[in-house]
């Protein structure tokens, strides 16, 4: 498993958004889903329940040779907007 590094700006934003570092690390290391982001970035996604409400935790990262570099993270209630259903 590669190391996970969170850039300082992403740490500040996560703290402001009440997203714990452990949640970020878990989502990157064991995502429910990974989708393509902009500029070659990836977005690890996990569905979470906070205070009885469903959210999607999205962690935007760059995959480097020896680590995952987290550039931002946020929660959204617009799960259907971002979740990609698998084709059956």
Secondary structure, DSSP 8 states (H G I E B T S, - for coil): --EEEE-HHHHHHHHHTT--HHHHHHHHHS-SEEEE-GGG-EEEEEEEEETTEEEEEEEEEEE-SSEEEEEEEEEES-HHHH------
